[in-house]
Amino acid sequence: MKKMLAILLVLAIVCTGVFAQGSSESKKSDTVKIGALIRNLNEQFVKDYADNLKKLAAEKGVELNLQDAQGDVARQLDQLNTLITQGYTHFVIIPQDTSVTEQMAKQIKAAGGGAAFSNIQPSVEALKVGKDFYLASSPELVAGQYQAQIIDEYFSKYPAKAPGKVLNLLYLQGQLGHPAQISREAGLIDTLTSLGYTVNFIARDTADWSPDKAQEKMDTWLAAHSGKFNLVVAQNDGMALGAVESLITNGLVDNDPSDGTILSFPVIGIDATADALNSMDQNKLYATVLQDSVGQSTTAFDLAYTMATKGTAYGSTAWGLTPADKVISEAPANDAAVIGQCYLVPFKPITKANYKDLM
């Protein structure tokens, strides 16, 4: 009898362990998994974007696997392959290069999943791979247009600083060929021209989104073009802040903040990072344009989470946004066949009138 009771006790313990293990495995298998492929965490905007993804994942109990491609297309493709083999099928992607987004979409579709491409636009062909491939980003043309509007407001108020509406511009570009570099420049120049300005590029070159490279570039330009320019524009805040430091180091400071800056010339950026807002608060950087890292990352995350939990996100609302219903001039939202897969996060001009709202 005692032997029988001992056997039954052992069986009970074994069964309990099996059931507990089964319960644990079931719970583990129910965990939502999302892969995040991020092109380069060296840029402040991208860091802010990734930090918000981590915050959202923690709040939702999502297993987020975030990978930094470090600016390398091949590395990012390898990271995608690895995540797929690990069972990840739903992704948030800031691609290193638009040209590989169709290939990425095809691999993800073959694995039975979908992706929200963000910050760097995917190709139209990438979105045509399937209904669960999305754009969750901001139309870059608009950022340049807002910069132009800010410039117009400044020189309309201080016309003596641009006689005859002539702008002699030092222009810091991002990575050449990058969609943001191309569209932001087009938006800026087209809008300034439509507002009646003559735009002369005293110097124009890439600083690859880098504050340090921008400062070095500006140091060279200031030595070569002293007294020849009246405006500095950069395609992101990092480069704009590099330009600010160069102007200060080279003594181009009038210490009169009545026009919104203690610098001799206004400097304008894009992103509205915390460092940029702090510079504005010190009357250094004149203005910027909000590229909403929280808005873009939340929209992309919501789409990936909806796909992972409901099977599809097509037609859903993400970050309060519904899919676009009208084509715009900028790819991929310029194609009616995929416009319902495009979620357009708005830019916003940030000046002395509203910058403290973001601090």
N, C-alpha and C positions, 0 to 999 in steps of 0.2 A: 504493500500500500504506500509506504513512504517513498519507495522507488518510483511508483507511478506518479505521485505528487511532484517529485523532483523533475521527472520528465515533462510533465505538464507545465511546470513553472518555467523550465528552459524554453519550451515551445512558445509560451506566452511572451517571454522576453524577446525572443527572436522575431516573432510576429510584430510585436510593438515596434522593434527597430526597423523592420521592413516597411511597415505602414508609415512610420515617421519619415523614413528616407523617401518613400514615394510621395508623401505630402510635401517634403522639402523640394524634391525634384519638380513636382507639379508647380509649386510656387515659383521656383526659379524659371521654369519654362514660360510662365505667365508674365515675366518681366519684359517690358517694352525695351527693345534695343534700337538705338539710333546711332549711325556712324556720322561723324562730322569730318569732312576733308577740307582743310583750311590751307590756303596757298602759302601764307607767310605771316607768322606771328610777330615779325619785327616791326610792323607798322601799328601805331597806336589805335587807329580805327579798328583794325582787324583784331587786336587784343581785346578791345572793348566788346566787340562782336562775340568773340569766343567766351569771354567771361559771362556774358548774358546767357549764352547757350548752356553753360555749366549750371548757372543759377536756375534756369527753367527746368533742366533735367533733374536737378535735386528736388525741386518742388513737386515734380510729377512722378518721382521714383523711377525715372528712366535710366537705363544703363547706357550712358553716353561714352562712345569711344572716339576721342578727338585726336586727329592726326595733323601735324604741321609738315607741309611739303617743303618748307624752307626755300620756296621759290623755284622748285625743280619739278618740271612736268613729269619726268620719268618716275621720280620718287612718289608723286601723287598717284600715278597709275598703279604702281606697286602697292601702295597703301590701300587703294580700292580693292585690288585683287585679294589682299590679305584679309580685309574685313569681310568680303563676300565669303571666303572660305571659312571664316569664323562664325558665319550665320547671320551677318548683318545684311538686311535687304532694303532698309529705308535710310535715306541719307539727307543731310544738309551739306551742300558743297559750295565753297568759294573756289572756283576752278583757277588753276594757275594760268590757263590759256583757253580762250573760247574754242580754239580749233579742235580740242580733244573732247569737248563736251558730248558730241554725238557718240563717240566711241564709249565714253563712260555710261551714257544712257543705255546703250545697247547691252552692255555687260550687266547693268543693274536690272534691266528688263528680263534678261535671260535667267536671272536669279529669282525672278518673281516679285521684284520690288519697284520702288520709285524714288524720286529725288526732287528736292527743291534747290535749284541753283540760285545763288545769291551774290550780291555785290559785283561780281564779274558776270556779264551776261553770257548765257549759253547761246548756241546757234539756234536758228529756227529749226534746223534739221534735228537737233537734240530734242526739242520739245515735240517734234512730230514722231519720235520713236514710240510715244504712248501718252495717254491722257494723264498719267500720274507722273509727269515730268513738268516742273513749274519754274517760272521766274518769280523770285521774291526779292525785288531790288528797286532802285530808284532810277528814273530816266536821266542819264548823265547830261543830256543836252540842257536840261532845266537848271542844273547847277551853274553852268556857264551863263545862262540867261539871267539868273539871280545876281551873279557877280556883276554883270553889265548894269543891271538896275541899281545896284549899290553904288557903282562908279558914277552913274548918271546923277544920282541924288547928291553925291559929294560935290561933283564939279558944277552942278546947277546952283548949289549953295555957295561955292567958292570959284566962280568963273575965271577969276584972275589967275588961278593956278593951272588953267588949261586954255590959254587964249585961242580964240577961233575954234574951240572944241577939238583941239588937236591933242591927242594922247601919245606921249612918247614912253613906251612901255618896256619894262624889264619883265620877262615872262618865264616862269619856272614850270616846265612841263613834267608830268609823270613819265612812266616807262613808255617809250615811243611805240606806237602801234597798239597800245592798251586801249580797250574801248572807251574808258573814262578819259584818257588823254585826248583822243580824237573828238569825242562828242562835247566835252567841256570846252574845248577850244572853239569848236564850231558855234556853240551856243553863245559864247562870249563875243566873238568877233561879229557874227551876224546881227546880234542884238545891238551892239554898240554902233555898228554901221547904220542900222535902221533908225537909231536915235540921233543920227546926224554927226557922229564923231568920225574924225580921221584917225586911224590907228597906225602908228609907226612902231614897229618892233625895233627898239634900239639894240636889244639882245633877247634871244629866245633859244632855250636849250633844255634838255632833260636833266633833272637831278634825281631821277628814279625814286621819287616819293620820299627821299631821305633828307632830314634836317641838316646833317653834317655836309652832305654833298651840296645842298642848296647854299649853305653858308660859304663854302669854298668857292662855288660858282659866283656868288654875289661879290665876294672879295675881289675876284678877278674883274668882274664887270665894273665895279665901282672905280677901280684904278684906271680902266680904259674909257669909261663913259661919264666921268664926273661932269655934272651940270647939264647933261643931255637928256635926262628923263624926268618925268613927273608922276610916275605911278609904278608900283610893283604888284604883280598878280601871280599867285601860285595855285597850282591845281590841287593841292591839299594843304592842310594846316601844318604838317610837319615841315614842308618846304617853306611855307610862309614864315614860320617861327625861325627857321634858319636864316631867312632874309632879314628878319627883324634884328637878330643878333649881329649880323654883318653890318647893318646900318648903324647900330649903336656903337659897335667896335670902331667903325670908321668915322665916327663923329657926326653922322648925319642926323642930328637931334636938335630940335629948336626949343624943346622944353615948354612949348605952348600947347596945352591940351584942348584949347577952345574949339578946334576943328575935329576933336575926337581922337587925336594921336599926338604924342610928344615927338614923333619922328618928323623929318622934313618932308616926307612923302607918305601917302597912305599905302598900307600893305594889306592885301585881301587874300584870304584862303578859302578852303572848303573842308568841312567835316564837323566843326564845332566841338572839338575835343576839349577835355577839361583844361589842358595846358593852353589852348587857344583862348578859351574864355577867361582864364586867369590873366593872360597877356592883354586882352581887351580891358579887363578891370584895372590894369596898370597903365592904360592909355598908350599901349605900344601897338599891338595888332589893331588895325582899324575895324575890320569886319570879317565875317566868315559866312558860310552857308551850311546849315545843319544837314549833314548826311546822317540819318538816324540809325545808329548801330543797334539800338534796342528795337526799333521798328523793323529793320530788315531781319535781324536774327530771330525775333519773335514770330514774324510772319513765316519764315522758313521752318522754324521749329514746329509751329502749329500745323503746318502742312505735313511735315514728316510724321508727327505724332498722330494726326488724323488718319494717314495712310496705314500706319502700324496698328492702329486700334480698330479702324472701321473698314479697312480694305482699300479704300480710295478716298482722296480728298477733293476729287473733281467737283467743282461747283460750291465748295464749302467756303465759310468765312474764316479768315486767318488774321489775327491781330485787329479784328474789327473791319478788315478790308474784304470786299468781294472782288471776284475776278474783273479785270478790265473788260469793257464792252465796246470800246472804240479803238481802232488802230492809231498808233502814233508814228512819228517819223523814224524812230530808233528801234533797231532790231533787238530782240525778236518780236517785240510788240507791234511791229509794222506789218505783220502777216495775219490776216483775218482767220486763217486756219488754226492758229494757236493763241489767239487773243484771250480766250477763256481760260488759259493756263497761266496768264500773266497777272501778278499782283504787284501793283506799282505803289511803292512807299514814297510819299511826297518829301521833297526837299523843302527847306524853309530858310529865307534870308535872316541872318543874325547880325544885328547892329546894336548901337548903344541904346536903342529904344527897347530892346527885348532880351539882351544877352543875359541879364541877371535872372530871368525866368528859368534858365537852364543850369544855373550854378547851385 
